[in-house]
Amino acid sequence: MARAILVIDVQKVYTDPASPLHCVGNADAIANINRIVAAAEAAGDLVVHVRHVHRRDGSDAGRMFDFSGEAGELGFVAGTEEVEDDPRFEIPAGALTITKQRYSSFVGTGLEQMLRERSIDRIVVTGFMTNFCCEATARHGHDLDFFVDFPLDATGCPDLSETATQETIKAGTTATLAAGFARVMSTAEWLAGSGI
């Protein structure tokens, strides 16, 4: 099987401790992403560097910030520090870079066509946030008939509440994805079983 590693939104909005979307443990997630990327690159797999960025006027945001019918504050604005890549992410020179404006990396990016042109049939989903962009991409990829690997500890998300912690969110995402969308595993398990 030909594979692509999707590295989603390793941006400062998730790694800056001052950000409201700060993900605790992001250093470990990025280290695991870098391990996967290095191994995949050595194996000749495609690495896709995905970034979430919106125009300053919000004209490309759709329902991203008014999903409830009430307008919310625009985020991920082009030119702001929050959309910059975290410098710890080791982006390979040969990585394919795409920019998205929705949770799923497949919406409006041409990603599916790029993967089909390279005869890729398996995607490996990593990055931020576990339960939004990563999960949406995994589900969408499954519905497009890609095989999906989801190394859980190569993803991260902020707590949503006192009870909806990163740990419980990841448990819920695991239960859903593993029941019918993806192979969920650790980075070590992926590296051990990936054929690399």
Buried (B, 14 or more C-beta within 10 A) or exposed (E): EEBBBBBBBBBBBBBBEEBEBBBBEBEEBBBBBBBBBBBBBEEEBBBBBBBBBBEEEBEBBBEBBEEEEEEEEBBBBEEBEBBBBBEEBBBBEEBBEBBBBBBBBBBBBEBBEBBEEEEBBBBBBBBBBBBBBBBBBBBBBBEBEBBBBBBBBBBBBBBEEEEBBBEEBBEBBBEBBBEEBBBBBEBEBBBEEBEB
